[in-house]
Amino acid sequence: MSRSAAARHREPQIFQTGAEEVVFRNVQADPDSGPLSRYGDDAWLLHPMAQKLTSDPLKIDFATLPSSYRDTGKRLVWTFINERTPMDALSRPTAIRDRLAAGSIPTIFHDIRMFLKWLDARGVTDLRSVTPGDFRAYASHVAGRSVTREVKGRQLFSVTRIWLIAPYLPLDDRMLRPTWEDIAAQEDRIDSVIGPANWTGENKRLPVHPQSMSALLLAALRFIEVFRDDINNAVADKARMQTQIPLRQEPEHVERANAYLHRLKASGGSLPGMRGTGPKPPNDINLAIQYLAATLRITENLAKSLSNRGVAIRLGTAMPTTITGLVDGEPWCSAIDYYEVEQLRHMLMIACFIVVAYLSGIRVEECRALRRGSCTAARPEPGMPPHFEIRGHSFKDALDEDGNAIPGGVERETPWFVLEPVAKAIATAEAMHSSGYVFTRGLFRAHKQEELEPPLAQATRDSIRGFVDWWNAYCETNGNTRDVIPPDPDGAIVPARFRRTLAWFIYRVPGGRIALGLQYGHLRGYTSDAYGSRVASGLRDVFPMEEALAVAESLHEAAQRLDAGEQVSGPASSRYVSGVRVFQRTFDGAYLTARQMAALRRDPRLRIYDNPSRALACVYDQTKALCHPDRNRNRADVTRTPDMSRCRENCGNIARTDTHAESLQAEIGNLREEAESPLTPEPIRVRLLARIAKRENELQVHTQQRSVL
């Protein structure tokens, strides 16, 4: 028996501890995270148990419990921390882990607190007194709450955990088995009370709207590619200026200040000012004391005294930094303000995080935990653009032999493969500080930049919101409505939605599998093999789902058009219609579970991919495909997909519908308009006429061959 298995099967011991004992008896905790909580404390900090710097503060406040249950609450939480939950007592199968992770305990505590408050209001002051009637009433109470079925199930199972850990608890804390865990009583079973489980393996996070993500990525890349050098130079200039501020006042300082004031009065000039901070009105302008002291090389006290010398104060503290970055041929700003340097540095760090977290497909926590030097150039491959490897830690898949989370995560066995924009963003972030991590907690705060630990989750969410606000204000100030980041109709743009957005694009946007870089038109083109297939090693959980959903939506629309009388042509027309009808009979109109999506992807009859850029559909059969002539045509592989960038008109997988024909007709009209323009050079006109002839031939073939099958 393994060591962990032996620990799992050891005899439970009744709870015993003292007020001064650290609450982490049977689990490891990171002492560097701060003072470790003791049992007698009114609140316990659990993040040392997570053993990772990326963990947000985790706090259990027992003062929020009813007074009659505070001691009980401490015993329950202590047991959840230190003991495995005996799952053998359950009569139903479950995949729930017996060891609670640090991040799960506050959620369980929240659920238990709700239960204990409900009991206290009912006049039940100890767990031993809870009756089957109480359980039924509480289950009905939970069932009536306006939350999802998943949350209701979790809230009831949190109560079940109290019953399961009874062997570790004193008698007054031991409950009867909750009625919803009695599988013999059909009317009390959990599915009867709150409905059947509807859990699926689907990533339920909504992708960021393409227009919002497009503008956000553009803004982040603009910072890295255009603003970066000017911001870094301003940081260096400000540091140099601050070293020029003397600590002691000398006579020459007074002379220099008086001469400066004399020049201002003679010329009608003004003292430099800055926006007021704190509770003062936002339009209040204060003397820019530090800037003035650095500029004149006088003490700050002397600079402060100049405010009452009869000279007006103007807003503006321009740095001497030369602006070299250009947008549309013009400097991106007239000057960098002395008091905005830290904020711009903060925005540059956020921009780097956005580019890395989005374009790499790395999970957010793993991205926050990336270490300096983790990104290296990969071995060049013929015909491939430069690409890079990122090595780091995995947290979600870090499980021990019993399936429980490993605190601190584990080193990934395989690297993430990324392209040059990601590597450039990482290099930019690393150059901004001396931390051993790529992203630092301090640089996710505009005015507390000395912290070198990785940023916390809430800080990244807040920072992206601040980045959007700053960018939109910048665009408004410069009259650039084109690049404004529009609000996402589905809510806040948060990093946790990036992976789903990346997968959505690759499977939904025409050409997405061809070139991620063409997504929004401001990255160089990269082939699908250079990006999509490599990223798939880290995105397997979201890619198949997006592919299945994209195919299902396309086939649903195709079925509606066929029902309306649409006709089809092409060598694969009969397979196209047959596949659409199979989908219609089997899947159309149903909520697709994870198992159904997998079945849809495996069915060779449903491998129908719409290619709007070529105005056709590919009914993919690997044995007939001309887009992959080097692939083994004797072995079918459901993981293979067509290369939409290499469609051949003589391919046996092509089908064309009346809808595609309408697209051809519209394209011909656009091409003819361009060809007839007097501004079109003759060589280009010749090529346009050739394309028109080709498209007209394709349209004629469809018109002659189309039929209802």
C-alpha positions in Angstrom: 0.0 0.0 0.0 1.3 3.4 -0.9 2.1 6.0 1.8 -0.8 8.2 0.8 -3.1 5.2 0.6 -2.1 4.1 4.0 -2.9 7.6 5.3 -6.3 7.4 3.7 -7.1 4.1 5.3 -5.8 4.9 8.8 -8.3 4.9 11.7 -9.9 8.3 12.2 -8.9 10.0 15.4 -11.3 12.2 17.4 -10.6 15.9 17.0 -8.2 17.3 19.6 -6.1 20.5 19.4 -5.1 23.5 21.4 -5.7 27.2 20.9 -2.0 27.9 20.1 -1.5 25.0 17.7 -1.0 26.0 14.0 -4.0 24.9 12.1 -2.0 23.0 9.4 -1.2 19.8 11.4 -1.3 17.1 8.6 -0.7 19.3 5.6 2.3 21.4 4.5 2.1 25.2 4.6 4.4 27.8 3.2 5.9 29.8 6.2 7.1 32.5 3.8 3.4 33.4 3.1 3.3 35.1 6.5 2.4 34.1 10.1 0.6 30.8 10.1 -2.9 30.9 11.7 -3.4 29.2 15.0 -6.5 27.4 16.1 -7.5 30.1 18.6 -7.6 32.9 16.0 -10.9 34.3 15.1 -9.9 34.2 11.4 -7.7 31.7 9.6 -5.6 32.4 6.5 -5.5 29.4 4.2 -3.3 30.5 1.3 -0.1 29.2 3.0 -1.6 25.8 2.4 -1.7 26.4 -1.3 2.1 26.7 -1.4 2.1 29.0 -4.4 2.7 32.7 -4.7 -0.1 33.0 -7.3 -2.8 32.1 -4.8 -5.1 34.9 -3.8 -5.5 35.6 0.0 -7.9 32.9 1.4 -9.6 33.8 4.7 -12.1 32.1 6.9 -13.8 34.4 9.4 -15.5 32.5 12.1 -17.1 35.7 13.5 -19.6 35.4 10.6 -21.1 32.2 12.1 -23.9 32.2 14.7 -22.4 32.2 18.1 -23.8 28.7 18.9 -21.9 27.2 16.0 -18.5 29.0 16.1 -16.7 26.3 17.9 -18.4 23.7 15.7 -17.4 25.7 12.6 -13.7 25.7 13.7 -13.7 21.9 14.2 -15.3 21.4 10.8 -12.8 23.6 8.9 -9.9 22.2 10.8 -10.9 18.7 9.8 -11.4 19.7 6.2 -7.9 21.1 6.2 -6.1 18.2 7.9 -8.1 15.1 7.1 -9.3 13.2 4.1 -13.1 13.0 3.7 -14.1 9.3 4.0 -16.1 8.8 0.8 -16.8 5.1 1.3 -19.9 5.9 3.3 -21.6 7.4 0.2 -24.1 5.1 -1.5 -23.8 6.9 -4.8 -20.8 7.2 -7.1 -18.9 10.5 -7.1 -15.7 11.9 -8.7 -15.3 14.4 -5.8 -11.8 14.4 -4.3 -11.4 13.3 -0.7 -8.8 15.9 0.1 -9.9 19.5 -0.2 -7.6 22.0 -1.9 -7.0 25.3 -0.1 -9.0 27.3 -2.7 -12.1 25.0 -2.1 -12.3 25.3 1.6 -13.6 29.0 1.7 -16.4 27.9 -0.7 -17.3 24.9 1.4 -17.3 27.2 4.5 -19.6 29.6 2.7 -22.1 26.8 2.0 -21.8 25.4 5.6 -22.3 28.9 7.1 -25.5 29.2 5.1 -26.7 25.8 6.5 -25.7 26.7 10.1 -27.4 30.1 10.0 -30.5 28.3 8.7 -30.4 25.8 11.5 -29.8 28.6 14.1 -32.8 30.5 12.8 -34.8 27.3 13.1 -33.8 26.9 16.7 -31.5 23.9 16.1 -28.3 24.8 18.1 -26.1 21.6 17.6 -25.6 19.3 14.7 -26.6 16.1 16.6 -30.1 17.5 16.9 -30.7 17.8 13.1 -33.6 15.6 12.1 -34.7 14.1 8.8 -37.4 16.7 8.7 -34.8 19.4 9.0 -32.8 17.9 6.1 -35.9 17.8 3.9 -36.8 21.3 4.8 -33.3 22.5 4.0 -33.2 20.6 0.7 -36.4 22.3 -0.2 -35.0 25.7 0.8 -31.9 25.1 -1.4 -34.0 23.9 -4.3 -36.0 27.1 -4.2 -32.9 29.4 -4.4 -32.2 31.4 -7.6 -28.9 29.7 -8.4 -27.9 27.1 -10.9 -28.4 23.4 -10.4 -24.7 23.0 -10.1 -24.5 25.4 -7.1 -27.5 23.8 -5.4 -25.8 20.4 -5.7 -22.6 21.8 -4.2 -24.4 23.5 -1.3 -26.1 20.2 -0.4 -22.9 18.2 -0.8 -21.1 20.6 1.5 -23.6 19.5 4.2 -23.0 15.9 3.2 -19.3 16.4 4.0 -20.2 17.3 7.6 -21.8 13.8 7.9 -19.0 12.1 6.1 -16.3 13.5 8.5 -18.3 12.5 11.6 -15.6 9.9 12.7 -13.2 12.8 13.3 -15.7 14.9 15.3 -17.0 14.9 18.9 -20.6 13.6 19.4 -22.3 16.9 19.4 -21.0 17.6 15.9 -22.1 14.3 14.4 -25.1 14.4 12.1 -27.4 11.8 10.7 -27.1 11.0 7.1 -28.8 13.8 5.0 -32.0 12.5 3.5 -30.8 13.3 0.0 -28.0 10.7 0.4 -30.5 7.9 1.0 -30.8 6.3 -2.4 -33.6 4.0 -1.3 -35.9 6.9 -0.7 -36.7 8.0 -4.3 -38.6 11.2 -3.3 -35.6 12.4 -1.2 -32.8 11.7 -3.6 -30.8 14.7 -4.7 -32.0 14.4 -8.3 -35.6 14.4 -7.2 -35.1 17.4 -5.0 -33.1 19.7 -7.3 -33.3 18.0 -10.6 -30.9 15.8 -12.5 -27.3 16.8 -12.9 -26.6 18.7 -16.1 -22.8 18.8 -15.8 -20.8 18.5 -19.0 -17.1 18.8 -19.7 -17.8 21.9 -21.7 -15.9 25.1 -20.9 -18.9 27.3 -20.1 -17.0 30.5 -20.2 -18.2 32.7 -23.0 -15.6 33.9 -25.6 -14.8 37.5 -25.7 -16.7 39.2 -28.6 -14.4 39.4 -31.6 -14.6 43.2 -31.9 -13.7 43.7 -28.3 -10.9 41.1 -28.4 -9.6 42.6 -31.7 -9.3 46.1 -30.3 -7.8 44.8 -27.0 -5.1 42.9 -28.7 -4.4 45.8 -31.1 -4.0 48.1 -28.0 -1.7 45.6 -26.3 0.5 45.1 -29.3 0.6 48.9 -29.9 2.1 49.3 -26.4 4.7 46.6 -27.0 5.6 47.5 -30.6 5.2 51.4 -30.6 5.1 52.8 -27.0 7.5 50.5 -25.3 10.9 52.2 -25.9 9.5 55.6 -25.1 8.0 54.4 -21.9 11.2 52.7 -20.8 13.2 55.8 -21.7 10.9 57.9 -19.6 11.3 55.5 -16.7 15.1 56.0 -17.0 14.8 59.7 -17.4 12.6 60.1 -14.3 15.0 58.0 -12.2 17.8 60.2 -13.4 15.8 63.4 -12.6 15.0 62.2 -9.1 18.7 61.6 -8.3 19.2 65.4 -9.0 16.9 66.4 -6.1 19.2 67.5 -3.2 18.5 66.5 0.3 19.9 69.7 1.9 19.2 73.2 0.8 22.2 75.3 -0.3 22.4 79.1 -1.1 22.7 78.4 -4.8 19.4 76.5 -4.8 17.6 79.6 -3.6 19.4 81.7 -6.2 18.4 79.2 -8.9 14.7 79.2 -7.7 14.6 83.0 -7.6 16.0 83.3 -11.1 13.5 80.8 -12.4 10.6 82.8 -10.9 12.0 86.0 -12.3 12.0 84.5 -15.8 8.4 83.3 -15.4 7.1 86.7 -14.3 9.0 88.5 -17.1 7.6 86.1 -19.7 4.1 85.6 -18.3 4.9 81.9 -17.7 3.4 79.6 -15.2 4.6 77.0 -12.7 4.1 73.3 -13.6 1.1 71.7 -12.0 -0.4 68.3 -11.6 -4.0 67.0 -11.0 -5.1 67.0 -7.4 -5.3 63.6 -5.7 -7.4 62.2 -2.9 -10.7 63.9 -1.9 -9.9 67.1 -3.8 -12.0 68.0 -6.9 -10.6 66.2 -10.0 -10.0 69.6 -11.7 -8.0 71.0 -8.8 -4.4 71.7 -9.9 -1.6 71.5 -7.4 2.0 72.6 -7.8 4.2 69.7 -9.2 6.6 69.9 -6.3 8.8 66.9 -7.1 8.9 67.6 -10.8 9.9 71.2 -10.1 12.6 70.2 -7.6 14.0 67.7 -10.1 14.0 70.2 -13.0 15.6 73.0 -11.0 17.8 70.7 -8.9 16.5 72.2 -5.6 15.0 70.7 -2.5 11.4 69.7 -2.4 10.7 72.1 0.5 12.1 75.0 -1.5 10.1 74.0 -4.5 6.9 73.8 -2.4 7.5 77.4 -1.2 7.3 78.7 -4.8 3.5 78.1 -4.8 2.8 81.4 -3.0 5.1 83.7 -4.9 2.4 85.2 -7.1 2.9 83.0 -10.2 0.0 81.0 -11.7 0.2 77.2 -11.9 -0.5 75.4 -15.2 -1.3 71.8 -15.8 1.5 69.8 -17.3 4.9 68.3 -16.4 6.4 67.2 -19.7 9.4 64.8 -19.5 12.5 65.5 -21.6 12.1 62.1 -23.2 12.1 62.2 -27.1 9.0 60.4 -28.5 10.1 58.0 -31.3 7.1 55.8 -31.5 4.8 56.6 -34.5 1.1 55.8 -35.1 0.0 56.5 -38.7 3.3 58.4 -39.2 2.8 60.7 -36.2 4.2 60.5 -32.7 1.8 58.6 -30.5 1.9 61.4 -27.9 3.4 64.9 -27.8 5.2 64.2 -24.5 5.1 61.8 -21.5 4.0 63.5 -18.3 6.2 63.1 -15.3 3.4 61.9 -13.1 2.1 59.4 -15.7 5.4 57.4 -16.1 4.4 54.8 -13.4 1.0 54.4 -14.9 2.4 53.9 -18.4 4.8 51.4 -17.1 1.9 49.6 -15.4 0.0 49.6 -18.7 3.0 48.2 -20.6 3.1 45.3 -18.1 -0.6 44.6 -18.6 -0.2 44.8 -22.3 2.5 42.1 -22.1 0.3 39.9 -20.0 -2.7 40.3 -22.4 -0.5 39.2 -25.4 1.0 36.3 -23.6 -2.2 35.0 -21.9 -4.2 35.3 -25.1 -1.9 34.3 -27.9 -0.3 31.4 -26.0 -3.5 29.8 -24.8 -1.8 29.2 -21.4 -4.1 28.9 -18.4 -4.3 32.2 -16.5 -2.7 31.0 -13.2 0.1 29.2 -15.1 0.7 32.4 -17.1 0.9 34.4 -13.9 3.4 32.0 -12.5 5.8 32.0 -15.5 9.4 32.4 -14.4 12.2 34.5 -15.9 14.0 32.6 -18.7 11.0 30.2 -19.3 10.7 31.3 -23.0 13.5 30.1 -25.3 13.8 29.8 -29.1 12.8 26.4 -30.5 14.8 24.5 -33.0 14.1 26.0 -36.5 12.1 23.8 -38.9 12.1 24.2 -42.7 9.3 26.3 -44.0 8.2 27.3 -40.5 8.3 30.8 -39.0 10.4 31.3 -35.9 8.7 29.8 -32.9 9.5 29.5 -29.2 9.0 27.2 -26.3 7.6 28.2 -22.9 8.2 25.9 -19.9 6.3 26.4 -16.7 4.2 24.8 -14.0 0.8 23.1 -14.4 -1.7 23.5 -11.6 -5.1 22.2 -12.8 -3.7 18.8 -13.9 -1.3 18.5 -10.9 -2.7 15.5 -9.1 -1.3 12.9 -6.8 -1.8 9.2 -7.2 -5.1 9.5 -5.4 -6.4 12.2 -7.7 -6.0 15.1 -5.3 -4.5 18.4 -6.1 -0.7 18.8 -5.5 -0.1 22.1 -3.7 2.3 24.3 -5.7 1.6 22.4 -9.0 4.1 20.4 -11.0 6.5 21.2 -13.8 4.9 20.6 -17.2 6.3 17.7 -19.1 5.8 19.4 -22.5 6.3 23.1 -23.3 3.9 25.5 -24.8 4.8 26.5 -28.4 4.3 30.2 -29.2 5.2 32.6 -31.9 7.4 35.8 -31.9 4.8 38.3 -30.6 4.5 36.2 -27.4 8.2 35.9 -27.0 8.6 39.6 -27.5 6.0 40.4 -24.9 7.8 38.1 -22.4 11.1 39.7 -23.1 9.6 43.2 -22.7 8.1 42.2 -19.3 11.4 40.7 -18.1 13.3 43.8 -19.0 11.1 45.9 -16.7 12.2 44.5 -13.4 14.6 42.2 -11.6 12.1 39.6 -10.4 12.5 35.9 -11.0 9.0 35.9 -12.5 7.9 37.3 -15.9 5.0 39.2 -14.4 5.3 41.0 -11.0 2.7 42.0 -8.5 4.1 45.4 -8.1 3.9 46.3 -11.8 0.2 45.3 -11.8 -0.3 48.3 -9.5 0.5 51.8 -10.8 2.0 53.1 -7.6 3.4 50.1 -5.7 6.0 48.7 -7.9 8.5 47.2 -5.6 6.8 43.9 -5.1 8.5 41.1 -7.1 6.1 38.2 -6.5 3.7 37.1 -9.3 0.4 39.0 -9.6 -2.8 37.8 -8.0 -5.9 36.8 -9.9 -7.9 39.8 -8.9 -5.1 42.2 -9.8 -5.0 40.9 -13.4 -8.8 41.2 -13.7 -8.8 44.8 -12.3 -5.7 45.7 -14.4 -7.3 44.7 -17.7 -10.4 46.8 -16.9 -8.1 49.7 -16.1 -6.1 49.1 -19.3 -9.4 49.3 -21.4 -10.4 52.5 -19.6 -6.9 54.1 -20.2 -6.8 53.1 -23.8 -10.3 54.3 -24.6 -9.6 57.7 -22.9 -6.3 57.9 -25.0 -8.3 57.2 -28.2 -10.9 59.8 -27.3 -8.2 62.4 -26.5 -6.6 61.8 -29.9 -9.8 61.6 -31.9 -9.2 58.0 -32.8 -12.6 56.3 -32.6 -11.4 53.5 -34.9 -9.3 51.8 -32.2 -11.7 52.2 -29.2 -12.2 48.9 -27.3 -16.0 48.3 -27.4 -17.7 46.8 -24.3 -18.3 43.1 -24.5 -22.0 42.3 -24.5 -21.4 39.2 -22.4 -19.7 41.0 -19.5 -16.2 42.0 -18.3 -13.2 41.1 -20.4 -11.2 38.8 -18.0 -8.2 36.6 -18.6 -10.2 33.4 -17.8 -12.1 33.9 -21.1 -9.0 34.2 -23.3 -8.5 30.4 -23.9 -12.1 30.0 -25.0 -11.8 33.0 -27.2 -8.7 31.7 -28.9 -10.3 28.4 -29.6 -13.5 30.0 -30.8 -11.5 32.1 -33.3 -9.6 29.2 -34.7 -12.7 27.2 -35.4 -15.3 29.9 -36.2 -13.6 32.7 -38.1 -12.9 32.1 -41.8 -9.2 31.3 -42.1 -8.8 30.8 -38.3 -7.0 27.5 -38.7 -4.9 29.0 -41.5 -3.4 32.0 -39.6 -4.0 33.1 -36.1 -2.0 36.2 -37.0 -4.6 37.2 -39.6 -7.3 37.2 -36.9 -7.4 40.9 -36.6 -5.1 41.9 -39.5 -2.2 43.2 -37.5 0.1 40.2 -37.0 2.1 38.5 -39.7 0.5 35.4 -41.2 1.3 32.1 -39.6 0.3 28.7 -40.9 -2.0 26.4 -39.0 0.9 24.0 -38.5 3.0 26.7 -37.0 0.4 27.8 -34.5 -2.9 25.8 -34.3 -1.4 22.3 -34.1 1.3 23.4 -31.7 -1.0 25.3 -29.4 -3.4 22.3 -29.4 -1.0 20.6 -27.0 -2.1 23.1 -24.4 -5.7 23.7 -25.6 -7.0 20.2 -26.1 -9.7 20.9 -23.6 -11.3 23.7 -25.6 -10.4 23.0 -29.2 -12.5 19.8 -29.7 -15.5 21.5 -28.1 -15.3 24.6 -30.3 -14.8 22.4 -33.4 -17.9 20.4 -32.6 -20.0 23.5 -31.8 -18.9 25.1 -35.0 -19.7 22.1 -37.1 -23.1 21.7 -35.4 -24.1 25.3 -36.0 -23.0 25.1 -39.7 -24.9 21.8 -40.2 -28.0 23.2 -38.5 -28.0 26.2 -40.9 -27.4 23.9 -43.8 -30.3 21.7 -42.9 -32.6 24.7 -42.7 -31.5 25.8 -46.2 -32.0 22.3 -47.6 -35.5 22.2 -46.1 -36.2 25.5 -47.9 -35.2 24.0 -51.3 -31.6 24.9 -51.6 -29.7 23.0 -54.3 -26.2 21.5 -54.2 -23.6 20.8 -56.8 -20.1 19.3 -56.9 -18.5 15.8 -56.6 -19.3 15.6 -52.9 -22.9 17.0 -53.2 -24.6 13.7 -52.3 -22.3 13.2 -49.3 -23.0 16.8 -48.3 -26.8 16.3 -48.3 -26.5 12.8 -46.7 -24.3 14.2 -43.9 -26.6 17.2 -43.2 -29.6 14.8 -43.0 -27.8 12.5 -40.6 -27.0 15.5 -38.4 -30.6 16.6 -38.6 -32.0 13.2 -37.5 -29.4 12.6 -34.8 -28.3 15.9 -33.2 -30.3 18.9 -34.5 -32.4 20.7 -31.9 -30.8 18.9 -29.0 -28.5 20.2 -26.2 -25.1 18.7 -27.1 -23.5 17.0 -24.1 -19.7 16.4 -24.1 -20.4 12.7 -25.1 -22.6 13.8 -28.0 -20.0 16.4 -29.2 -17.4 13.7 -29.2 -19.7 11.4 -31.2 -20.3 14.2 -33.7 -16.6 14.7 -34.2 -16.0 11.0 -34.7 -18.7 10.5 -37.3 -17.0 10.6 -40.7 -20.3 11.5 -42.4 -20.5 14.8 -40.4 -17.0 16.1 -41.3 -18.4 19.0 -43.3 -16.5 22.3 -43.2 -17.8 25.5 -44.7 -15.1 27.6 -46.4 -16.6 31.0 -47.1 -13.4 32.4 -48.5 -13.7 29.9 -51.4 -17.5 29.9 -51.5 -17.7 26.1 -51.0 -18.0 23.3 -48.5 -15.5 20.6 -47.9 -17.1 17.2 -47.2 -13.8 16.0 -45.8 -12.6 12.5 -46.7 -8.9 12.1 -46.1 -8.6 9.5 -48.9 -9.8 12.1 -51.5 -8.3 15.3 -50.1 -6.0 17.2 -52.4 -5.1 19.8 -49.7 -2.9 17.2 -47.9 -1.2 15.2 -50.7 1.5 14.1 -48.4 -0.9 12.5 -45.9 -1.6 8.8 -45.6 -4.7 8.2 -47.7 -5.1 4.6 -46.6 -5.8 5.4 -43.0 -8.7 7.6 -41.8 -7.9 9.8 -38.8 -10.7 11.8 -37.2 -8.2 14.3 -35.7 -7.3 15.5 -39.2 -9.0 18.5 -40.6 -8.8 20.1 -44.1 -6.4 22.8 -44.9 -8.8 25.5 -46.1 -6.0 27.6 -47.5 -5.2 24.8 -50.1 -8.6 24.0 -51.6 -8.4 22.7 -55.1 -11.3 23.0 -57.6 -10.8 19.4 -58.8 -10.9 17.9 -55.3 -13.5 15.2 -54.8 -14.5 16.6 -51.4 -16.1 19.8 -52.8 -19.8 20.7 -52.6 -21.3 24.0 -53.5 -24.7 25.3 -52.4 -26.9 28.1 -53.8 -25.7 30.2 -50.8 -22.1 29.7 -51.9 -23.2 30.7 -55.5 -24.7 33.9 -54.1 -21.3 34.6 -52.5 -19.6 34.0 -55.8 -21.9 36.4 -57.6 -21.2 39.1 -55.0 -17.5 38.5 -55.3 -17.7 38.8 -59.1 -19.5 42.1 -58.8 -16.8 43.4 -56.4 -14.0 42.3 -58.7 -15.6 43.8 -61.8 -16.1 47.1 -60.0 -12.4 47.1 -59.1 -11.3 46.1 -62.5 -13.3 48.9 -64.2 -11.9 51.5 -61.9 -9.7 54.0 -63.8 -7.3 54.0 -60.7 -6.6 50.3 -61.1 -3.1 49.6 -62.8 -3.2 47.5 -65.9 -1.3 44.5 -64.5 -3.7 44.3 -61.6 -6.7 44.7 -64.0 -5.5 41.7 -66.0 -5.3 39.6 -62.8 -8.7 40.7 -61.7 -10.2 39.8 -65.1 -8.7 36.4 -64.8 -10.2 35.9 -61.4 -13.5 37.0 -62.7 -13.4 34.5 -65.5 -12.5 31.7 -63.0 -15.3 32.7 -60.6 -17.8 32.9 -63.5 -16.9 29.4 -64.6 -17.4 28.1 -61.1 -20.8 29.8 -61.0 -21.8 28.4 -64.4 -20.8 24.8 -63.4 -22.9 25.1 -60.2 -25.9 26.4 -62.2 -25.7 23.5 -64.6 -25.1 20.8 -62.1 -27.1 21.8 -59.0 -29.9 19.6 -58.0 -32.1 18.7 -55.0 -30.9 15.4 -53.6 
